[in-house]
Amino acid sequence: MGQNPSQATQAPKKSPLSEKKKEALSAYLYVSPFFILFAIFGLFPILFSFYLGFQKWNGLGEMEFVGLQNFKWVLTDPLFWKSLYNTLIMWVLGTLPQLLVGIVLAYALNSTLIKAKSFFRVSIFMPYVTSTVAVAIVFGIMFNDQDYGLFNILLGLFGIDPMSWSTSEWGLKVAISTMVFWRWIGYNTIIYLAGLQAIPNELYEAAQIDGATIRQKIQYITIPMLRPIIILTVFTSTIGALQLFTEPLIYIGRTFREEGITVVLYLYREAFVNLAFGPASASAIVLFFIILILSGINVLVANRIGR
């Protein structure tokens, strides 16, 4: 039986997907779990918070559209501005010093004068992997209001009366800022250390031949080469400081004292204590724009370092 010539010359059917498209599809399938989980637990809550900012809702009943009323209520609430003031003060006391001290510690760990570097690197990084609850409990004991509190004992050595850390205006801020500083100093130090180790040693050798001092090496080599790392740490530290929540919550408890309440603690109280999800979402949106503004300012300032 003869074969039809048209069938003999018919080209084989091509696959609807080329090999390149198959590889791309396979790659997207592998990373899809992250995007699915992010959409459910990240993107949806963000969008829902923006929606809730214009609603009146107690978490159970029907929502009622109130326009900008929630924002007006939040921006005229003295406690919100007090929480923002507390957050900024704790950022100055706890976050900014850790960036400066982190660079110094990283430079020391990168120096040839330090022995047992691995031990010190692990020791410095340990606070970051320690449970935040455990850190807050330990520091709560150290900043005890009684005479036998560690820091009150230290004050007594200098003839200073014991301080009520958990009730005084500045005592509470210093205690929480110290927790933040101790917990995050190791994280920033390791990041700076990685940046220092990426700087070519030939630059320091050339500077040494030209007779540069240690200060000149730091000013003209170390800081300019670390500028991208400095921008990264300033950006992330600013966001983290403005979202401070766990340390003050555990230290002052659910009393929500005005001396130590932060913005995130304020919106937590509005949502889960007062059941006012509208104002809570509105304060979260206001905090979002404050973070954008302060982060932009910090990046601009840090970007000028080392020029």
Summary of the structure (lengths in Angstrom):
residues: 307
radius of gyration: 27.4
end to end distance: 84.9
largest distance: 114.3
contacts: 879
relative contact order: 0.12
helix: 73%
strand: 1%
